């Protein structure tokens, strides 16, 4: 029996979502199929205790673990929680703030930053910034992690230029951003404490 076109399109959409973030720019055909089949996708992933998060305006989608309703048993987690260290969390917060500033003051749709520009964002908040080579090694390592998480995308044909992906807005929301100054104070205190412990 030949599968219906909609059923045939469902598998690539589900596979893409199970792998991670799906975006309009990465695969327009899968994205279009997702928009057409989103009701079926939601039904399918709900059985697994997941929910579809889809932002059509920004052009991204991903799966999130659904919280158990009252009286409902907790299901095993399919989507792993990732504990992020201070440097990666800090970089994500600064990139999110930069994206908000970019959206407020620019007519462009894509925020492109070089590794050096990203380093400039975090330079004030990282200990031992006197050693430039050490700082760039650390920044490069954190950038790679954020690329793996899907919040930065390396531009084709460039080794050190990155697009800040708009899905970051979903993970670092406006309420979180409104507390940004307090969080940066926490980071500063943490770094100062680490520096004092390291001092002879």
PLY file of the C-alpha trace (Angstrom):
ply
format ascii 1.0
element vertex 200
property float x
property float y
property float z
element edge 199
property int vertex1
property int vertex2
end_header
0.00 0.00 0.00
1.50 3.32 -1.06
1.79 5.84 1.82
-0.17 9.05 1.52
2.00 12.12 0.78
1.26 13.62 4.22
2.31 10.39 5.97
5.45 10.18 3.86
6.36 13.77 4.84
5.76 13.15 8.56
8.78 10.90 9.08
11.46 13.42 7.95
9.84 16.11 10.11
9.80 13.92 13.22
13.37 12.74 12.62
14.59 16.33 12.23
12.84 17.37 15.45
14.17 14.37 17.39
17.70 15.35 16.35
17.36 18.88 17.71
16.41 22.35 16.51
14.66 22.58 13.13
14.74 25.89 11.30
13.26 27.42 8.17
16.73 28.39 6.90
18.35 24.97 7.41
15.82 22.89 5.49
12.93 24.78 3.82
11.23 21.57 2.62
11.13 20.02 6.11
10.01 23.36 7.54
7.11 23.61 5.08
6.08 20.02 5.85
6.20 20.82 9.58
3.87 23.80 9.12
1.42 21.66 7.14
1.58 18.70 9.55
2.03 20.42 12.90
-1.27 19.13 14.35
-0.20 15.53 13.60
3.30 16.19 14.91
1.85 17.53 18.17
-0.35 14.44 18.57
2.54 12.09 17.85
5.09 13.66 20.21
2.48 14.07 22.99
2.41 10.26 23.29
6.13 10.47 24.15
5.57 13.16 26.78
6.91 15.91 24.53
5.48 19.15 23.19
6.26 20.99 19.98
7.52 24.55 20.40
7.14 26.33 17.07
7.76 29.99 16.31
6.61 30.57 12.75
7.61 34.26 12.72
11.21 33.57 13.79
11.42 30.32 11.82
12.43 27.66 14.34
10.96 24.67 16.15
12.09 22.15 18.76
10.70 19.54 21.15
10.45 20.11 24.89
9.63 17.71 27.70
6.02 18.24 28.74
5.43 18.76 32.47
3.26 16.02 33.97
-0.26 17.11 34.88
-1.44 16.72 38.48
-1.99 13.04 39.27
-0.18 11.98 36.09
2.95 9.80 36.46
6.29 11.35 35.46
7.65 9.87 32.24
11.33 9.15 31.69
13.04 12.17 30.08
13.64 11.91 26.36
15.05 15.43 26.13
18.09 15.68 28.37
18.63 18.72 30.57
22.03 20.25 30.08
23.89 21.91 32.91
25.87 24.82 31.50
28.96 26.25 33.16
29.34 29.94 34.01
31.33 30.95 30.89
28.81 29.37 28.46
25.81 30.74 30.40
27.43 34.16 30.47
28.11 34.11 26.74
24.50 33.05 26.01
23.18 35.90 28.18
25.41 38.45 26.48
24.49 37.18 23.01
20.80 37.40 23.92
21.25 40.98 25.12
23.14 41.82 21.91
20.30 40.29 19.86
17.72 42.44 21.70
19.80 45.57 21.03
20.23 44.55 17.39
16.47 44.04 16.93
15.72 47.40 18.54
18.18 49.39 16.44
18.61 47.61 13.13
16.44 46.84 10.14
18.47 43.70 9.40
17.15 40.23 10.20
20.45 38.42 10.91
22.93 39.30 13.64
26.42 38.28 12.46
29.37 38.48 14.87
33.03 37.55 14.59
34.80 35.49 17.25
36.68 38.67 18.22
33.39 40.59 18.70
32.06 37.77 20.88
35.32 37.84 22.86
34.83 41.59 23.38
31.37 40.92 24.88
32.72 38.55 27.54
36.15 40.10 28.11
35.04 42.24 31.07
33.50 39.30 32.88
36.20 36.66 32.59
39.12 36.37 34.96
42.70 36.52 33.64
41.91 38.52 30.49
45.48 39.86 30.40
46.52 36.70 28.55
44.94 37.30 25.12
45.81 33.86 23.69
44.30 32.12 26.73
41.17 34.27 26.50
40.65 33.47 22.80
41.17 29.73 23.43
38.49 29.85 26.11
36.13 31.91 23.94
36.65 29.54 20.99
35.85 26.56 23.22
32.66 28.23 24.52
31.63 29.23 20.98
31.98 25.59 19.84
29.72 24.49 22.69
27.11 27.12 21.78
27.27 26.05 18.11
26.60 22.45 19.28
23.63 23.69 21.34
22.24 25.37 18.20
22.33 29.01 19.33
25.17 30.06 16.99
25.73 28.98 13.39
29.09 29.28 11.66
28.80 31.11 8.35
29.72 29.09 5.28
33.19 29.85 4.01
34.19 31.61 7.22
36.18 30.30 10.16
35.38 33.03 12.65
32.01 34.59 11.75
28.78 33.38 13.32
25.07 34.06 13.07
23.24 34.41 16.39
20.22 32.18 15.90
16.85 33.53 16.92
15.91 30.43 18.88
18.07 31.93 21.64
15.10 34.24 22.35
13.03 31.23 23.35
15.61 29.93 25.84
16.66 33.28 27.29
13.31 35.07 27.49
12.42 38.71 28.11
11.80 38.16 31.84
15.24 36.56 32.20
16.74 39.43 30.26
15.07 41.99 32.56
17.06 40.47 35.44
20.24 40.62 33.41
22.06 43.19 35.56
21.47 41.15 38.71
22.68 38.01 36.97
25.82 39.77 35.74
26.48 40.89 39.32
26.24 37.22 40.32
28.73 36.29 37.59
31.11 39.04 38.73
30.90 37.81 42.33
31.53 34.23 41.22
34.56 35.24 39.13
35.94 37.45 41.91
35.59 34.56 44.35
37.35 32.20 41.94
40.17 34.72 41.48
40.63 35.12 45.25
40.79 31.34 45.72
43.42 31.09 42.99
45.54 33.87 44.53
48.52 32.68 46.65
0 1
1 2
2 3
3 4
4 5
5 6
6 7
7 8
8 9
9 10
10 11
11 12
12 13
13 14
14 15
15 16
16 17
17 18
18 19
19 20
20 21
21 22
22 23
23 24
24 25
25 26
26 27
27 28
28 29
29 30
30 31
31 32
32 33
33 34
34 35
35 36
36 37
37 38
38 39
39 40
40 41
41 42
42 43
43 44
44 45
45 46
46 47
47 48
48 49
49 50
50 51
51 52
52 53
53 54
54 55
55 56
56 57
57 58
58 59
59 60
60 61
61 62
62 63
63 64
64 65
65 66
66 67
67 68
68 69
69 70
70 71
71 72
72 73
73 74
74 75
75 76
76 77
77 78
78 79
79 80
80 81
81 82
82 83
83 84
84 85
85 86
86 87
87 88
88 89
89 90
90 91
91 92
92 93
93 94
94 95
95 96
96 97
97 98
98 99
99 100
100 101
101 102
102 103
103 104
104 105
105 106
106 107
107 108
108 109
109 110
110 111
111 112
112 113
113 114
114 115
115 116
116 117
117 118
118 119
119 120
120 121
121 122
122 123
123 124
124 125
125 126
126 127
127 128
128 129
129 130
130 131
131 132
132 133
133 134
134 135
135 136
136 137
137 138
138 139
139 140
140 141
141 142
142 143
143 144
144 145
145 146
146 147
147 148
148 149
149 150
150 151
151 152
152 153
153 154
154 155
155 156
156 157
157 158
158 159
159 160
160 161
161 162
162 163
163 164
164 165
165 166
166 167
167 168
168 169
169 170
170 171
171 172
172 173
173 174
174 175
175 176
176 177
177 178
178 179
179 180
180 181
181 182
182 183
183 184
184 185
185 186
186 187
187 188
188 189
189 190
190 191
191 192
192 193
193 194
194 195
195 196
196 197
197 198
198 199
